[in-house]
Amino acid sequence: MKIPDMIPVTDLRQDAAAVIKRLRKSQDPLVVTQRGRAIAVLQDIDAYQQSERERELLRLLALGEKEIAAGKGHSLDSVMKEADAILGDGKS
């Protein structure tokens, strides 16, 4: 995993527009620090939404594994349709 870029909160206050431009350009999260400690993470909205879609898919896969272990399950077709619906929301 790549170490995220960091920016002091004072730099963010001084030039928020430049920080936002940087976020949009890189798509990588930016850790905001105060007194040398991480206090927040800023991320471009498109990158955030993609991360949330991926997280939801992983949640559903983990749930599916639990259901399989419990002797329950769904057909491959229904699983693929649900996965396509989740991932399809991010297509432009």
N, C-alpha and C positions, 0 to 999 in steps of 0.2 A: 504494500500500500504506500502510495506517495505521501510524503509529509506536506500538509496543506500550507499555503502561503499565509502569513500573519501580517496584521496591521494594527498598530496602536489605536485605541479609541480616539485619541487626540487628532491623529491623521484623518480618521474618518470624519470627525467633526469639521475639520478644516476644509476638506474637499470631498464631500460625499458624492458629488456628481462624477468626479473622476473615478472614484471607487466603484460606483455602479457601472460606469462604462467598462472598467476593467473586468468586472464580473460577467457582463454580457459577452465580452470578447473571448474570455478564457473558458467559460462554463465550469470552472473549478471552484470549489468553495473557498471562502476566505475567513480565516479565524481572526476575530477581533480580540485584542488583548487590553488589559488594564493593569498597570503595575506589574507587567510581565506575566500575568496569568490569563489564560483563555477565558473569555466571558460570553462569547456568542459566536455563531457561525452565520455568515452571509452567503447566499447562493442565488444564482440567476433563477428566475421562476421556471423557465423551460427545463433546466437541469433538475430542479426540485421536483417538478411534476413527473419527469421520467423516473427519478429515484423512487417516488411514491408508487408509481405503477409497478416497478420492479419489486418493491417491498411487498405489495399486495399479492403479486404472483408467487413470491416465495412463501408468503403466509398460506396461500391456498395449497401449494405443493406440500407444505408441512402438515396441514390439516388432512390432505389426502393420504399421506403416509400413515397418520394416526388411524384413519378410517380403515385402511387396508390391514393394518396390524390388528384392528378390532373385528375384522371379518366383514367390513362394509366396503362399499366401493361404488364407482360410477363407470360408465362405459368410456372408452377412449374417445369416442366421438363427442360426448358431452363435455369431457375435460378439455379437449382441443378447442371446441367452440367457445367455452368460457375463457380460455387463455387468449384466443384470438380477439375476443371482445375487450379484454383488459388491455392487451398490447395494441390493438387497433385504434384505441383512443388517442394514442400518441403519434399516429401517422399524419403527415401533412399532405 
